[in-house]
Amino acid sequence: SLGLVGSEMCIRDRRYTRNATTEAERLVRAKALLVTGSHQEAERLLKELIEGQYYRGQAALLLAELPTDSGDNKTREYLETAAKRASGSDRQKALYRLAEIEREAGHTDRAGKVLASMEPGYWAALGYMNIAADYGRQDRNPSRALVALRVALAMSEEDVDSQRSQELRSRLLVRAGYLAYDLSLIHI
């Protein structure tokens, strides 16, 4: 929820970007439309931006987050475009989402390859944490899960948001502790 201040900003952005001419203005307008629930108009602007020059990656990532009638294929296509065209956090988020699609389909090796191509940071750490959870469910021996958690811990240390990094680190350590405890019960 944006709250009153966020809503006022969206209304102001919508008013100022009604006749958006530059790609940057159209991106701001599309984001404002998304927040206010005007998904069809936002989708139209984003599809124009995906064909543009500067904001193709960001537009593709936003399109991937919209509910679609065509299902996962269109989402995957937008995420692949975002992974190629976006930079920074947007690119990492797109790669993370691609890895999640693979992981949820039961292809943890493919998900791992996508994660291995990512820069260290929050999104890569989150992906490895999810793979560790899968390994924990699949394997009776938690060694693969513990290795994935160790990789996730190393990746989380590179996050630029120290509070988010600390919260993720705490979650990772709890999971590692649980796996270690579970392992000790096996050997009793």
Secondary structure, DSSP 8 states (H G I E B T S, - for coil): --HHHHHHHHHHHHHHTTT--SHHHHHHHHHHHHHTT-HHHHHHHHHHHHTSSS-HHHHHHHHHHS--SSTHHHHHHHHHHHHHH--HHHHHHHHHHHHHHHHHTT-HHHHHHHHHTS-SSHHHHHHHHHHHHHHHHH-SSTHHHHHHHHHHHHHHTT-S-HHHHHHHHHHHHHHHHHHHHHHHHHT-
